Amino acid sequence: MDETKKIRIVVAGPRGRMGAETIRMIHRTPEFSLSAAVDDGNDSANVGDLLGISGLNARVYSDIEDCLSAEQPDVLIDFTNPEAGKKNLQAAIDFGVRPVIGTSGFSNEEVADYQKQMGEKKLGGIIAPNFAIGAVLVMKFSQMAAKYFPDVEIIEMHHDGKKDAPSGTAVKTAELIEKTRKPKKQGAPDEKETLQGARGADFDGMRIHSVRLPGLVAHQEVLFGSKGELLTLRHDSMDRASFMTGVAYSVRTAMSLETLVYGLENILD
């Protein structure tokens, strides 16, 4: 494919597990081109050398603004942390680069502010708590089920290196459920925790439980209970490659959007 017609991408956080997998996906996708990566402490290094990917030549920058100014990419993909992710997203807006953000930790107010800025510039982008298509479908199915099953608990399970709890996916699932679920405080009216935190986090009366163990990647169960029946919706990501279909789809879609979209479910056909 003609290099001038490829979507030029910068990845922030290349040494993280998601960032590295994203770079491998870009490298093997004919319509994508890795322009550069942003990583503290490795300025001027080669991405291919950093990750051990033969034939990949792209510079590493330590400063996001230097990178976007010099490379002028079409898209910025960010898998860093909340603090860096917010800085990188703002830089992308300032430089007219379309952001695809997989970092969690954005408040509703922050998302609204970014949407306003990007809408004024007619700049498209996506923030997604989860890029796995199956996980997004579980969110949508959960929203449908909550209309009929108001008693619901969420159990999310991730690797022990994950720093935030509950996961962005669990929070987004709860937010979608809240839109169709009748408000209800679950459990016995006189329920008491004999061990603090045993019932998990309280979100609008429903409970969210977080599990962190080595060997896990990303897993979620949404349990709906009613008289005489139990409905279980579950998704398991055994490998980070499971997220790459959604990341690639988001990159392509962002090129035709004119504002920031929060949640992959809002761009699926």
C-alpha angles and dihedrals in degrees: 000000000000107000091223090061096050122102105252112220137190118198122207115205101026096169094055117096094250094041093051092048090049091053091051089051092051091048093056097041111092096208094052129075126192106225097179146316132239117223132152115242099015103081114166094008120132115252092219091055092045093055100028094245111150117224095016114125118179131129125248117224125195093203121061095206093050089050098049092043094051100038101034093202127186096229138025116205114197127195101157126104134296095268096047093037093058092048092048093047091052091048090051090053092048092051096042094247120146110242125216105187126191095169116110128214102081116138122221089249092053092048090050091052093050090047090053093050094046094044090056089053094040086234118156127216145143137227111194126178087201131018097191108111092214092053091051091050090053088054091052093045090049091054089052094047095048091070088068101026111047092170104084139151128187124214115190121186126193142161117283092250093069109111103197128067131223097030122245088244092057092048092048090048090052091048091053092046090051090061093064105021121096108239109263138159106223131217131034115332090236095040114151130187111230086189116039113247095017092126094049130229119334116231113175090325096311122104131238120197124194125206122190118189138146111254094041123105110178125327136158137185123191110197121199119189131195137154108307097349144073126201116201124190114187138175128186128193107196094175134025088237084079089074096052098080088059093045092051091045090051093051092052093044094047089062090068100037123100100201142024117285121202113210131024090239089071094063100040114110 
